[in-house]
Amino acid sequence: MGIVTKAGDWSFKAFTAGLGLATIYLTTTFSVNVYRGLSWHNAQSGIGCYL
């Protein structure tokens, strides 16, 4: 394998690792936001304000 091929392999691995981390981050933040939104909505229901 040449140097260029190894550099391409490493850049691809770094790119896919970055995509994996971004996916985990976005999934986590989405789940937290859904939980917060549901908690907020349930708290609003006690006031008697129905839309």
CHARMM-style PDB file with segment names, atoms N, HN, CA, C and O in Angstrom:
ATOM      1  N   MET     1       0.835  -1.178   0.000  1.00  0.00      PROA
ATOM      2  CA  MET     1       0.000   0.000   0.000  1.00  0.00      PROA
ATOM      3  C   MET     1       0.879   1.240   0.000  1.00  0.00      PROA
ATOM      4  O   MET     1       1.904   1.310   0.679  1.00  0.00      PROA
ATOM      5  N   GLY     2       0.451   2.190  -0.767  1.00  0.00      PROA
ATOM      6  HN  GLY     2      -0.382   2.133  -1.319  1.00  0.00      PROA
ATOM      7  CA  GLY     2       1.194   3.433  -0.810  1.00  0.00      PROA
ATOM      8  C   GLY     2       0.757   4.388   0.290  1.00  0.00      PROA
ATOM      9  O   GLY     2      -0.218   4.153   1.004  1.00  0.00      PROA
ATOM     10  N   ILE     3       1.500   5.456   0.397  1.00  0.00      PROA
ATOM     11  HN  ILE     3       2.291   5.647  -0.184  1.00  0.00      PROA
ATOM     12  CA  ILE     3       1.196   6.458   1.419  1.00  0.00      PROA
ATOM     13  C   ILE     3      -0.155   7.108   1.153  1.00  0.00      PROA
ATOM     14  O   ILE     3      -0.914   7.392   2.079  1.00  0.00      PROA
ATOM     15  N   VAL     4      -0.445   7.338  -0.120  1.00  0.00      PROA
ATOM     16  HN  VAL     4       0.172   7.107  -0.873  1.00  0.00      PROA
ATOM     17  CA  VAL     4      -1.717   7.979  -0.468  1.00  0.00      PROA
ATOM     18  C   VAL     4      -2.892   7.077  -0.091  1.00  0.00      PROA
ATOM     19  O   VAL     4      -3.915   7.556   0.399  1.00  0.00      PROA
ATOM     20  N   THR     5      -2.743   5.783  -0.320  1.00  0.00      PROA
ATOM     21  HN  THR     5      -1.912   5.395  -0.718  1.00  0.00      PROA
ATOM     22  CA  THR     5      -3.815   4.845   0.019  1.00  0.00      PROA
ATOM     23  C   THR     5      -4.036   4.807   1.524  1.00  0.00      PROA
ATOM     24  O   THR     5      -5.176   4.801   1.987  1.00  0.00      PROA
ATOM     25  N   LYS     6      -2.945   4.781   2.290  1.00  0.00      PROA
ATOM     26  HN  LYS     6      -2.019   4.786   1.914  1.00  0.00      PROA
ATOM     27  CA  LYS     6      -3.077   4.777   3.748  1.00  0.00      PROA
ATOM     28  C   LYS     6      -3.722   6.075   4.242  1.00  0.00      PROA
ATOM     29  O   LYS     6      -4.549   6.052   5.154  1.00  0.00      PROA
ATOM     30  N   ALA     7      -3.347   7.191   3.649  1.00  0.00      PROA
ATOM     31  HN  ALA     7      -2.675   7.210   2.908  1.00  0.00      PROA
ATOM     32  CA  ALA     7      -3.937   8.473   4.041  1.00  0.00      PROA
ATOM     33  C   ALA     7      -5.432   8.480   3.723  1.00  0.00      PROA
ATOM     34  O   ALA     7      -6.237   8.988   4.504  1.00  0.00      PROA
ATOM     35  N   GLY     8      -5.797   7.916   2.576  1.00  0.00      PROA
ATOM     36  HN  GLY     8      -5.144   7.503   1.941  1.00  0.00      PROA
ATOM     37  CA  GLY     8      -7.212   7.828   2.216  1.00  0.00      PROA
ATOM     38  C   GLY     8      -7.978   6.942   3.174  1.00  0.00      PROA
ATOM     39  O   GLY     8      -9.101   7.264   3.563  1.00  0.00      PROA
ATOM     40  N   ASP     9      -7.368   5.814   3.560  1.00  0.00      PROA
ATOM     41  HN  ASP     9      -6.456   5.553   3.243  1.00  0.00      PROA
ATOM     42  CA  ASP     9      -8.017   4.916   4.519  1.00  0.00      PROA
ATOM     43  C   ASP     9      -8.238   5.610   5.857  1.00  0.00      PROA
ATOM     44  O   ASP     9      -9.316   5.516   6.444  1.00  0.00      PROA
ATOM     45  N   TRP    10      -7.213   6.304   6.332  1.00  0.00      PROA
ATOM     46  HN  TRP    10      -6.338   6.380   5.855  1.00  0.00      PROA
ATOM     47  CA  TRP    10      -7.330   6.987   7.626  1.00  0.00      PROA
ATOM     48  C   TRP    10      -8.344   8.127   7.570  1.00  0.00      PROA
ATOM     49  O   TRP    10      -9.092   8.346   8.523  1.00  0.00      PROA
ATOM     50  N   SER    11      -8.367   8.846   6.460  1.00  0.00      PROA
ATOM     51  HN  SER    11      -7.760   8.668   5.686  1.00  0.00      PROA
ATOM     52  CA  SER    11      -9.330   9.940   6.355  1.00  0.00      PROA
ATOM     53  C   SER    11     -10.762   9.383   6.301  1.00  0.00      PROA
ATOM     54  O   SER    11     -11.681   9.971   6.871  1.00  0.00      PROA
ATOM     55  N   PHE    12     -10.938   8.269   5.626  1.00  0.00      PROA
ATOM     56  HN  PHE    12     -10.191   7.792   5.163  1.00  0.00      PROA
ATOM     57  CA  PHE    12     -12.260   7.635   5.584  1.00  0.00      PROA
ATOM     58  C   PHE    12     -12.673   7.143   6.965  1.00  0.00      PROA
ATOM     59  O   PHE    12     -13.824   7.311   7.368  1.00  0.00      PROA
ATOM     60  N   LYS    13     -11.742   6.540   7.688  1.00  0.00      PROA
ATOM     61  HN  LYS    13     -10.807   6.403   7.361  1.00  0.00      PROA
ATOM     62  CA  LYS    13     -12.047   6.072   9.036  1.00  0.00      PROA
ATOM     63  C   LYS    13     -12.384   7.240   9.952  1.00  0.00      PROA
ATOM     64  O   LYS    13     -13.308   7.144  10.759  1.00  0.00      PROA
ATOM     65  N   ALA    14     -11.657   8.327   9.840  1.00  0.00      PROA
ATOM     66  HN  ALA    14     -10.907   8.406   9.184  1.00  0.00      PROA
ATOM     67  CA  ALA    14     -11.934   9.505  10.662  1.00  0.00      PROA
ATOM     68  C   ALA    14     -13.297  10.096  10.299  1.00  0.00      PROA
ATOM     69  O   ALA    14     -14.048  10.524  11.175  1.00  0.00      PROA
ATOM     70  N   PHE    15     -13.607  10.114   9.005  1.00  0.00      PROA
ATOM     71  HN  PHE    15     -12.996   9.766   8.294  1.00  0.00      PROA
ATOM     72  CA  PHE    15     -14.897  10.642   8.556  1.00  0.00      PROA
ATOM     73  C   PHE    15     -16.046   9.806   9.086  1.00  0.00      PROA
ATOM     74  O   PHE    15     -17.021  10.353   9.601  1.00  0.00      PROA
ATOM     75  N   THR    16     -15.948   8.485   8.968  1.00  0.00      PROA
ATOM     76  HN  THR    16     -15.156   8.041   8.550  1.00  0.00      PROA
ATOM     77  CA  THR    16     -17.026   7.618   9.442  1.00  0.00      PROA
ATOM     78  C   THR    16     -17.131   7.647  10.965  1.00  0.00      PROA
ATOM     79  O   THR    16     -18.232   7.559  11.509  1.00  0.00      PROA
ATOM     80  N   ALA    17     -15.999   7.768  11.658  1.00  0.00      PROA
ATOM     81  HN  ALA    17     -15.105   7.840  11.216  1.00  0.00      PROA
ATOM     82  CA  ALA    17     -16.046   7.896  13.120  1.00  0.00      PROA
ATOM     83  C   ALA    17     -16.751   9.193  13.503  1.00  0.00      PROA
ATOM     84  O   ALA    17     -17.535   9.216  14.451  1.00  0.00      PROA
ATOM     85  N   GLY    18     -16.479  10.265  12.778  1.00  0.00      PROA
ATOM     86  HN  GLY    18     -15.842  10.247  12.008  1.00  0.00      PROA
ATOM     87  CA  GLY    18     -17.149  11.539  13.029  1.00  0.00      PROA
ATOM     88  C   GLY    18     -18.638  11.442  12.793  1.00  0.00      PROA
ATOM     89  O   GLY    18     -19.426  11.997  13.559  1.00  0.00      PROA
ATOM     90  N   LEU    19     -19.036  10.742  11.739  1.00  0.00      PROA
ATOM     91  HN  LEU    19     -18.396  10.291  11.117  1.00  0.00      PROA
ATOM     92  CA  LEU    19     -20.458  10.548  11.478  1.00  0.00      PROA
ATOM     93  C   LEU    19     -21.117   9.744  12.593  1.00  0.00      PROA
ATOM     94  O   LEU    19     -22.240  10.039  13.001  1.00  0.00      PROA
ATOM     95  N   GLY    20     -20.413   8.732  13.081  1.00  0.00      PROA
ATOM     96  HN  GLY    20     -19.500   8.493  12.750  1.00  0.00      PROA
ATOM     97  CA  GLY    20     -20.947   7.930  14.184  1.00  0.00      PROA
ATOM     98  C   GLY    20     -21.132   8.757  15.441  1.00  0.00      PROA
ATOM     99  O   GLY    20     -22.161   8.657  16.109  1.00  0.00      PROA
ATOM    100  N   LEU    21     -20.143   9.572  15.766  1.00  0.00      PROA
ATOM    101  HN  LEU    21     -19.306   9.654  15.224  1.00  0.00      PROA
ATOM    102  CA  LEU    21     -20.249  10.425  16.949  1.00  0.00      PROA
ATOM    103  C   LEU    21     -21.355  11.462  16.786  1.00  0.00      PROA
ATOM    104  O   LEU    21     -22.088  11.748  17.732  1.00  0.00      PROA
ATOM    105  N   ALA    22     -21.471  12.020  15.593  1.00  0.00      PROA
ATOM    106  HN  ALA    22     -20.875  11.787  14.824  1.00  0.00      PROA
ATOM    107  CA  ALA    22     -22.538  12.990  15.341  1.00  0.00      PROA
ATOM    108  C   ALA    22     -23.907  12.336  15.483  1.00  0.00      PROA
ATOM    109  O   ALA    22     -24.835  12.948  16.012  1.00  0.00      PROA
ATOM    110  N   THR    23     -24.038  11.108  15.020  1.00  0.00      PROA
ATOM    111  HN  THR    23     -23.284  10.611  14.591  1.00  0.00      PROA
ATOM    112  CA  THR    23     -25.304  10.385  15.135  1.00  0.00      PROA
ATOM    113  C   THR    23     -25.659  10.134  16.594  1.00  0.00      PROA
ATOM    114  O   THR    23     -26.806  10.323  17.002  1.00  0.00      PROA
ATOM    115  N   ILE    24     -24.677   9.709  17.376  1.00  0.00      PROA
ATOM    116  HN  ILE    24     -23.746   9.555  17.045  1.00  0.00      PROA
ATOM    117  CA  ILE    24     -24.912   9.465  18.802  1.00  0.00      PROA
ATOM    118  C   ILE    24     -25.291  10.768  19.503  1.00  0.00      PROA
ATOM    119  O   ILE    24     -26.212  10.790  20.319  1.00  0.00      PROA
ATOM    120  N   TYR    25     -24.582  11.851  19.188  1.00  0.00      PROA
ATOM    121  HN  TYR    25     -23.833  11.833  18.526  1.00  0.00      PROA
ATOM    122  CA  TYR    25     -24.872  13.148  19.807  1.00  0.00      PROA
ATOM    123  C   TYR    25     -26.289  13.619  19.468  1.00  0.00      PROA
ATOM    124  O   TYR    25     -27.041  14.032  20.350  1.00  0.00      PROA
ATOM    125  N   LEU    26     -26.644  13.552  18.185  1.00  0.00      PROA
ATOM    126  HN  LEU    26     -26.033  13.216  17.468  1.00  0.00      PROA
ATOM    127  CA  LEU    26     -27.965  14.017  17.771  1.00  0.00      PROA
ATOM    128  C   LEU    26     -29.078  13.149  18.343  1.00  0.00      PROA
ATOM    129  O   LEU    26     -30.134  13.663  18.711  1.00  0.00      PROA
ATOM    130  N   THR    27     -28.859  11.846  18.423  1.00  0.00      PROA
ATOM    131  HN  THR    27     -28.001  11.428  18.124  1.00  0.00      PROA
ATOM    132  CA  THR    27     -29.854  10.954  19.014  1.00  0.00      PROA
ATOM    133  C   THR    27     -30.054  11.276  20.484  1.00  0.00      PROA
ATOM    134  O   THR    27     -31.183  11.304  20.974  1.00  0.00      PROA
ATOM    135  N   THR    28     -28.952  11.518  21.185  1.00  0.00      PROA
ATOM    136  HN  THR    28     -28.035  11.495  20.787  1.00  0.00      PROA
ATOM    137  CA  THR    28     -29.041  11.832  22.610  1.00  0.00      PROA
ATOM    138  C   THR    28     -29.757  13.156  22.842  1.00  0.00      PROA
ATOM    139  O   THR    28     -30.652  13.242  23.682  1.00  0.00      PROA
ATOM    140  N   THR    29     -29.366  14.181  22.102  1.00  0.00      PROA
ATOM    141  HN  THR    29     -28.638  14.111  21.420  1.00  0.00      PROA
ATOM    142  CA  THR    29     -29.994  15.486  22.312  1.00  0.00      PROA
ATOM    143  C   THR    29     -31.466  15.454  21.900  1.00  0.00      PROA
ATOM    144  O   THR    29     -32.297  16.107  22.531  1.00  0.00      PROA
ATOM    145  N   PHE    30     -31.791  14.714  20.863  1.00  0.00      PROA
ATOM    146  HN  PHE    30     -31.116  14.184  20.350  1.00  0.00      PROA
ATOM    147  CA  PHE    30     -33.186  14.590  20.454  1.00  0.00      PROA
ATOM    148  C   PHE    30     -34.009  13.927  21.556  1.00  0.00      PROA
ATOM    149  O   PHE    30     -35.103  14.384  21.888  1.00  0.00      PROA
ATOM    150  N   SER    31     -33.473  12.851  22.117  1.00  0.00      PROA
ATOM    151  HN  SER    31     -32.584  12.480  21.847  1.00  0.00      PROA
ATOM    152  CA  SER    31     -34.192  12.149  23.179  1.00  0.00      PROA
ATOM    153  C   SER    31     -34.388  13.047  24.394  1.00  0.00      PROA
ATOM    154  O   SER    31     -35.464  13.053  24.992  1.00  0.00      PROA
ATOM    155  N   VAL    32     -33.361  13.803  24.763  1.00  0.00      PROA
ATOM    156  HN  VAL    32     -32.487  13.798  24.277  1.00  0.00      PROA
ATOM    157  CA  VAL    32     -33.469  14.714  25.906  1.00  0.00      PROA
ATOM    158  C   VAL    32     -34.505  15.787  25.622  1.00  0.00      PROA
ATOM    159  O   VAL    32     -35.297  16.128  26.501  1.00  0.00      PROA
ATOM    160  N   ASN    33     -34.512  16.322  24.413  1.00  0.00      PROA
ATOM    161  HN  ASN    33     -33.869  16.044  23.699  1.00  0.00      PROA
ATOM    162  CA  ASN    33     -35.479  17.361  24.063  1.00  0.00      PROA
ATOM    163  C   ASN    33     -36.913  16.828  24.062  1.00  0.00      PROA
ATOM    164  O   ASN    33     -37.833  17.524  24.490  1.00  0.00      PROA
ATOM    165  N   VAL    34     -37.103  15.615  23.589  1.00  0.00      PROA
ATOM    166  HN  VAL    34     -36.356  15.049  23.241  1.00  0.00      PROA
ATOM    167  CA  VAL    34     -38.441  15.015  23.624  1.00  0.00      PROA
ATOM    168  C   VAL    34     -38.889  14.842  25.064  1.00  0.00      PROA
ATOM    169  O   VAL    34     -40.037  15.139  25.396  1.00  0.00      PROA
ATOM    170  N   TYR    35     -37.997  14.367  25.919  1.00  0.00      PROA
ATOM    171  HN  TYR    35     -37.065  14.126  25.649  1.00  0.00      PROA
ATOM    172  CA  TYR    35     -38.335  14.189  27.334  1.00  0.00      PROA
ATOM    173  C   TYR    35     -38.690  15.532  27.977  1.00  0.00      PROA
ATOM    174  O   TYR    35     -39.678  15.629  28.705  1.00  0.00      PROA
ATOM    175  N   ARG    36     -37.895  16.558  27.712  1.00  0.00      PROA
ATOM    176  HN  ARG    36     -37.092  16.480  27.120  1.00  0.00      PROA
ATOM    177  CA  ARG    36     -38.173  17.883  28.273  1.00  0.00      PROA
ATOM    178  C   ARG    36     -39.494  18.439  27.749  1.00  0.00      PROA
ATOM    179  O   ARG    36     -40.260  19.048  28.496  1.00  0.00      PROA
ATOM    180  N   GLY    37     -39.752  18.229  26.471  1.00  0.00      PROA
ATOM    181  HN  GLY    37     -39.130  17.735  25.864  1.00  0.00      PROA
ATOM    182  CA  GLY    37     -41.002  18.714  25.894  1.00  0.00      PROA
ATOM    183  C   GLY    37     -42.213  18.030  26.494  1.00  0.00      PROA
ATOM    184  O   GLY    37     -43.222  18.677  26.776  1.00  0.00      PROA
ATOM    185  N   LEU    38     -42.119  16.722  26.690  1.00  0.00      PROA
ATOM    186  HN  LEU    38     -41.300  16.196  26.461  1.00  0.00      PROA
ATOM    187  CA  LEU    38     -43.237  16.001  27.303  1.00  0.00      PROA
ATOM    188  C   LEU    38     -43.421  16.414  28.758  1.00  0.00      PROA
ATOM    189  O   LEU    38     -44.547  16.548  29.236  1.00  0.00      PROA
ATOM    190  N   SER    39     -42.308  16.613  29.457  1.00  0.00      PROA
ATOM    191  HN  SER    39     -41.393  16.504  29.068  1.00  0.00      PROA
ATOM    192  CA  SER    39     -42.397  17.070  30.847  1.00  0.00      PROA
ATOM    193  C   SER    39     -43.047  18.447  30.918  1.00  0.00      PROA
ATOM    194  O   SER    39     -43.899  18.695  31.772  1.00  0.00      PROA
ATOM    195  N   TRP    40     -42.649  19.328  30.034  1.00  0.00      PROA
ATOM    196  HN  TRP    40     -41.957  19.127  29.341  1.00  0.00      PROA
ATOM    197  CA  TRP    40     -43.224  20.673  30.006  1.00  0.00      PROA
ATOM    198  C   TRP    40     -44.722  20.599  29.696  1.00  0.00      PROA
ATOM    199  O   TRP    40     -45.538  21.271  30.325  1.00  0.00      PROA
ATOM    200  N   HSD    41     -45.056  19.771  28.718  1.00  0.00      PROA
ATOM    201  HN  HSD    41     -44.392  19.224  28.206  1.00  0.00      PROA
ATOM    202  CA  HSD    41     -46.460  19.643  28.327  1.00  0.00      PROA
ATOM    203  C   HSD    41     -47.299  19.100  29.481  1.00  0.00      PROA
ATOM    204  O   HSD    41     -48.402  19.588  29.725  1.00  0.00      PROA
ATOM    205  N   ASN    42     -46.797  18.116  30.176  1.00  0.00      PROA
ATOM    206  HN  ASN    42     -45.901  17.719  29.978  1.00  0.00      PROA
ATOM    207  CA  ASN    42     -47.537  17.555  31.308  1.00  0.00      PROA
ATOM    208  C   ASN    42     -47.675  18.573  32.426  1.00  0.00      PROA
ATOM    209  O   ASN    42     -48.697  18.589  33.113  1.00  0.00      PROA
ATOM    210  N   ALA    43     -46.691  19.411  32.623  1.00  0.00      PROA
ATOM    211  HN  ALA    43     -45.861  19.398  32.065  1.00  0.00      PROA
ATOM    212  CA  ALA    43     -46.761  20.449  33.651  1.00  0.00      PROA
ATOM    213  C   ALA    43     -47.813  21.494  33.267  1.00  0.00      PROA
ATOM    214  O   ALA    43     -48.496  22.034  34.138  1.00  0.00      PROA
ATOM    215  N   GLN    44     -47.943  21.777  31.987  1.00  0.00      PROA
ATOM    216  HN  GLN    44     -47.387  21.339  31.280  1.00  0.00      PROA
ATOM    217  CA  GLN    44     -48.933  22.751  31.540  1.00  0.00      PROA
ATOM    218  C   GLN    44     -50.348  22.237  31.691  1.00  0.00      PROA
ATOM    219  O   GLN    44     -51.278  23.024  31.868  1.00  0.00      PROA
ATOM    220  N   SER    45     -50.525  20.941  31.625  1.00  0.00      PROA
ATOM    221  HN  SER    45     -49.770  20.301  31.482  1.00  0.00      PROA
ATOM    222  CA  SER    45     -51.857  20.354  31.681  1.00  0.00      PROA
ATOM    223  C   SER    45     -52.525  20.605  33.028  1.00  0.00      PROA
ATOM    224  O   SER    45     -53.753  20.655  33.095  1.00  0.00      PROA
ATOM    225  N   GLY    46     -51.752  20.763  34.105  1.00  0.00      PROA
ATOM    226  HN  GLY    46     -50.755  20.721  34.050  1.00  0.00      PROA
ATOM    227  CA  GLY    46     -52.322  20.983  35.417  1.00  0.00      PROA
ATOM    228  C   GLY    46     -52.922  22.367  35.594  1.00  0.00      PROA
ATOM    229  O   GLY    46     -53.726  22.571  36.503  1.00  0.00      PROA
ATOM    230  N   ILE    47     -52.558  23.314  34.758  1.00  0.00      PROA
ATOM    231  HN  ILE    47     -51.905  23.148  34.019  1.00  0.00      PROA
ATOM    232  CA  ILE    47     -53.028  24.691  34.905  1.00  0.00      PROA
ATOM    233  C   ILE    47     -54.459  24.847  34.396  1.00  0.00      PROA
ATOM    234  O   ILE    47     -55.176  25.747  34.836  1.00  0.00      PROA
ATOM    235  N   GLY    48     -54.872  24.003  33.496  1.00  0.00      PROA
ATOM    236  HN  GLY    48     -54.291  23.273  33.139  1.00  0.00      PROA
ATOM    237  CA  GLY    48     -56.214  24.105  32.932  1.00  0.00      PROA
ATOM    238  C   GLY    48     -56.229  24.862  31.624  1.00  0.00      PROA
ATOM    239  O   GLY    48     -57.290  25.293  31.172  1.00  0.00      PROA
ATOM    240  N   CYS    49     -55.092  25.029  31.019  1.00  0.00      PROA
ATOM    241  HN  CYS    49     -54.231  24.678  31.386  1.00  0.00      PROA
ATOM    242  CA  CYS    49     -54.995  25.726  29.728  1.00  0.00      PROA
ATOM    243  C   CYS    49     -54.964  24.673  28.628  1.00  0.00      PROA
ATOM    244  O   CYS    49     -53.930  24.049  28.388  1.00  0.00      PROA
ATOM    245  N   TYR    50     -56.085  24.477  27.969  1.00  0.00      PROA
ATOM    246  HN  TYR    50     -56.925  24.983  28.164  1.00  0.00      PROA
ATOM    247  CA  TYR    50     -56.158  23.479  26.906  1.00  0.00      PROA
ATOM    248  C   TYR    50     -56.306  24.171  25.565  1.00  0.00      PROA
ATOM    249  O   TYR    50     -57.151  25.048  25.389  1.00  0.00      PROA
ATOM    250  N   LEU    51     -55.486  23.769  24.643  1.00  0.00      PROA
ATOM    251  HN  LEU    51     -54.799  23.057  24.787  1.00  0.00      PROA
ATOM    252  CA  LEU    51     -55.539  24.361  23.294  1.00  0.00      PROA
ATOM    253  C   LEU    51     -56.163  23.407  22.319  1.00  0.00      PROA
ATOM    254  OT1 LEU    51     -56.293  23.729  21.138  1.00  0.00      PROA
TER     255      LEU     51
END
